[in-house]
């Protein structure tokens, strides 16, 4: 039996946080963390403890269907970054409020 897959599976890249050169930028009345990765500017969407890494990865897999996302990780924490060109960034405060509660977010900026 042949199985046809119509929708391609995309997995977000996971990179070591220590290899980043983050910067700060002003956006919608507050300062945010940013980074440059593969010719794209990203905003730190949220940060969770290392124990919640799997849940964050699952959430990123849902977001990547319509947004460019990257995950960074170190031994203590894991962060989700969203492209500044993504439509959800324009409504940062409203959309950020609906991040799944199971993530136990330690920071969201």
MILUMZA-16468 format. One record per residue (C-alpha): residue number from 1; residue in one letter; chain; x, y, z. Coordinates in Angstrom, 2 decimals, decimal comma, always signed. Each point is the difference from the previous one (the first is absolute). Example, Ala and Ser with C-alpha at 12.3 -4.5 7.8 and 13.67 -1.06 7.14 Angstrom:
REM MILUMZA-16468
node num = 1&residu = A&chaine = A&east = +12,30&north = -4,50&up = +7,80
node num = 2&residu = S&chaine = A&east = +1,37&north = +3,44&up = -0,66
END
This chain:
REM MILUMZA-16468
node num = 1&residu = X&chaine = A&east = +0,00&north = +0,00&up = +0,00
node num = 2&residu = X&chaine = A&east = +1,34&north = +3,43&up = -0,95
node num = 3&residu = X&chaine = A&east = -0,52&north = +2,90&up = +2,35
node num = 4&residu = X&chaine = A&east = +0,00&north = +3,50&up = -1,42
node num = 5&residu = X&chaine = A&east = +1,03&north = +2,89&up = +2,20
node num = 6&residu = X&chaine = A&east = -1,49&north = +3,24&up = -1,27
node num = 7&residu = X&chaine = A&east = +1,31&north = +2,36&up = +2,65
node num = 8&residu = X&chaine = A&east = +3,72&north = +0,13&up = +0,59
node num = 9&residu = X&chaine = A&east = +1,22&north = -0,23&up = +3,57
node num = 10&residu = X&chaine = A&east = +2,19&north = +2,89&up = +1,07
node num = 11&residu = X&chaine = A&east = +2,04&north = -0,12&up = +3,17
node num = 12&residu = X&chaine = A&east = +1,27&north = +3,23&up = +1,55
node num = 13&residu = X&chaine = A&east = +3,78&north = +0,33&up = +0,26
node num = 14&residu = X&chaine = A&east = +1,46&north = -0,36&up = +3,50
node num = 15&residu = X&chaine = A&east = +3,24&north = +1,90&up = +0,58
node num = 16&residu = X&chaine = A&east = +2,31&north = +0,42&up = +2,96
node num = 17&residu = X&chaine = A&east = -0,77&north = +3,23&up = +1,86
node num = 18&residu = X&chaine = A&east = +3,74&north = +0,56&up = +0,56
node num = 19&residu = X&chaine = A&east = +0,58&north = +0,43&up = -3,75
node num = 20&residu = X&chaine = A&east = -2,37&north = +2,99&up = -0,26
node num = 21&residu = X&chaine = A&east = +0,81&north = +3,65&up = -0,18
node num = 22&residu = X&chaine = A&east = -3,25&north = +1,38&up = +1,42
node num = 23&residu = X&chaine = A&east = -0,91&north = +3,67&up = -0,01
node num = 24&residu = X&chaine = A&east = -2,66&north = +2,17&up = +1,60
node num = 25&residu = X&chaine = A&east = -2,58&north = +2,00&up = -1,92
node num = 26&residu = X&chaine = A&east = -2,96&north = +2,24&up = +0,77
node num = 27&residu = X&chaine = A&east = -3,41&north = -1,31&up = -1,09
node num = 28&residu = X&chaine = A&east = -3,51&north = +0,95&up = +1,14
node num = 29&residu = X&chaine = A&east = +0,95&north = +1,91&up = +3,15
node num = 30&residu = X&chaine = A&east = +2,63&north = -2,40&up = +1,33
node num = 31&residu = X&chaine = A&east = +3,47&north = -1,41&up = -0,62
node num = 32&residu = X&chaine = A&east = +0,24&north = -3,51&up = -1,49
node num = 33&residu = X&chaine = A&east = +2,72&north = -2,53&up = -0,76
node num = 34&residu = X&chaine = A&east = +0,83&north = -0,48&up = -3,66
node num = 35&residu = X&chaine = A&east = +2,35&north = -2,15&up = -2,04
node num = 36&residu = X&chaine = A&east = +1,12&north = -0,40&up = -3,61
node num = 37&residu = X&chaine = A&east = -0,13&north = -3,52&up = -1,44
node num = 38&residu = X&chaine = A&east = +0,19&north = -1,10&up = -3,66
node num = 39&residu = X&chaine = A&east = -0,68&north = +3,46&up = -1,44
node num = 40&residu = X&chaine = A&east = -3,01&north = +0,52&up = +2,26
node num = 41&residu = X&chaine = A&east = -0,63&north = +2,12&up = +3,11
node num = 42&residu = X&chaine = A&east = -1,73&north = -1,74&up = +2,91
node num = 43&residu = X&chaine = A&east = -1,65&north = +1,12&up = +3,23
node num = 44&residu = X&chaine = A&east = +0,18&north = -2,13&up = +3,15
node num = 45&residu = X&chaine = A&east = -3,61&north = -1,15&up = +0,39
node num = 46&residu = X&chaine = A&east = +0,31&north = -1,91&up = +3,26
node num = 47&residu = X&chaine = A&east = +2,44&north = -1,81&up = +2,25
node num = 48&residu = X&chaine = A&east = -0,68&north = -3,12&up = +2,05
node num = 49&residu = X&chaine = A&east = +2,03&north = -2,18&up = +2,35
node num = 50&residu = X&chaine = A&east = +1,87&north = -2,97&up = -1,45
node num = 51&residu = X&chaine = A&east = -2,57&north = -2,37&up = +1,48
node num = 52&residu = X&chaine = A&east = -2,69&north = +1,50&up = -2,27
node num = 53&residu = X&chaine = A&east = +2,13&north = -0,26&up = -3,15
node num = 54&residu = X&chaine = A&east = -2,15&north = -2,72&up = -1,61
node num = 55&residu = X&chaine = A&east = -3,19&north = +2,06&up = +0,41
node num = 56&residu = X&chaine = A&east = +1,70&north = +3,05&up = -1,49
node num = 57&residu = X&chaine = A&east = +1,19&north = -2,07&up = -2,95
node num = 58&residu = X&chaine = A&east = -3,55&north = -1,28&up = -0,57
node num = 59&residu = X&chaine = A&east = -1,34&north = +3,58&up = +0,11
node num = 60&residu = X&chaine = A&east = +2,71&north = +1,11&up = -2,46
node num = 61&residu = X&chaine = A&east = -0,99&north = -2,80&up = -2,39
node num = 62&residu = X&chaine = A&east = -3,54&north = +1,42&up = +0,00
node num = 63&residu = X&chaine = A&east = +1,19&north = +3,57&up = -0,57
node num = 64&residu = X&chaine = A&east = +2,42&north = -0,87&up = -2,79
node num = 65&residu = X&chaine = A&east = -2,88&north = -0,85&up = -2,32
node num = 66&residu = X&chaine = A&east = -0,61&north = +3,74&up = -0,52
node num = 67&residu = X&chaine = A&east = +2,98&north = +1,73&up = +1,62
node num = 68&residu = X&chaine = A&east = +3,78&north = -0,21&up = -0,18
node num = 69&residu = X&chaine = A&east = +1,17&north = -1,21&up = +3,42
node num = 70&residu = X&chaine = A&east = +3,26&north = -1,07&up = +1,63
node num = 71&residu = X&chaine = A&east = +0,65&north = -1,66&up = +3,35
node num = 72&residu = X&chaine = A&east = +3,11&north = +0,73&up = +2,04
node num = 73&residu = X&chaine = A&east = +1,07&north = -2,07&up = +2,97
node num = 74&residu = X&chaine = A&east = +2,59&north = -0,23&up = +2,73
node num = 75&residu = X&chaine = A&east = +0,20&north = -2,20&up = +3,11
node num = 76&residu = X&chaine = A&east = -2,50&north = +2,03&up = +2,06
node num = 77&residu = X&chaine = A&east = -2,50&north = +1,44&up = -2,47
node num = 78&residu = X&chaine = A&east = -1,45&north = -0,09&up = -3,47
node num = 79&residu = X&chaine = A&east = -1,34&north = +2,93&up = -2,06
node num = 80&residu = X&chaine = A&east = -2,36&north = +0,30&up = -2,93
node num = 81&residu = X&chaine = A&east = +0,81&north = +2,74&up = -2,52
node num = 82&residu = X&chaine = A&east = -2,43&north = +1,28&up = -2,65
node num = 83&residu = X&chaine = A&east = +0,93&north = +1,86&up = -3,18
node num = 84&residu = X&chaine = A&east = -0,66&north = +3,73&up = +0,16
node num = 85&residu = X&chaine = A&east = -1,76&north = -0,38&up = -3,36
node num = 86&residu = X&chaine = A&east = -2,56&north = -2,43&up = +1,42
node num = 87&residu = X&chaine = A&east = -3,54&north = +1,38&up = +0,27
node num = 88&residu = X&chaine = A&east = -0,28&north = -1,03&up = +3,65
node num = 89&residu = X&chaine = A&east = +2,80&north = +2,37&up = +1,01
node num = 90&residu = X&chaine = A&east = -2,07&north = +3,02&up = -1,09
node num = 91&residu = X&chaine = A&east = -2,50&north = -0,91&up = +2,71
node num = 92&residu = X&chaine = A&east = +2,68&north = -1,07&up = +2,46
node num = 93&residu = X&chaine = A&east = -1,74&north = +0,73&up = +3,29
node num = 94&residu = X&chaine = A&east = -3,36&north = -1,51&up = -0,97
node num = 95&residu = X&chaine = A&east = +1,38&north = -3,16&up = -1,58
node num = 96&residu = X&chaine = A&east = +2,60&north = -0,55&up = +2,70
node num = 97&residu = X&chaine = A&east = -2,82&north = -0,16&up = +2,53
node num = 98&residu = X&chaine = A&east = -1,31&north = -3,20&up = -1,62
node num = 99&residu = X&chaine = A&east = +3,24&north = -1,97&up = +0,32
node num = 100&residu = X&chaine = A&east = -1,03&north = -3,39&up = +1,41
node num = 101&residu = X&chaine = A&east = -0,08&north = +0,06&up = +3,78
node num = 102&residu = X&chaine = A&east = +1,69&north = -3,42&up = +0,28
node num = 103&residu = X&chaine = A&east = +3,28&north = +1,60&up = -1,05
node num = 104&residu = X&chaine = A&east = +0,48&north = +1,68&up = +3,39
node num = 105&residu = X&chaine = A&east = +1,65&north = +2,97&up = -1,63
node num = 106&residu = X&chaine = A&east = +2,85&north = +1,62&up = +1,89
node num = 107&residu = X&chaine = A&east = +0,31&north = +2,95&up = -2,39
node num = 108&residu = X&chaine = A&east = -1,94&north = +1,16&up = -3,00
node num = 109&residu = X&chaine = A&east = +1,54&north = +2,96&up = -1,82
END
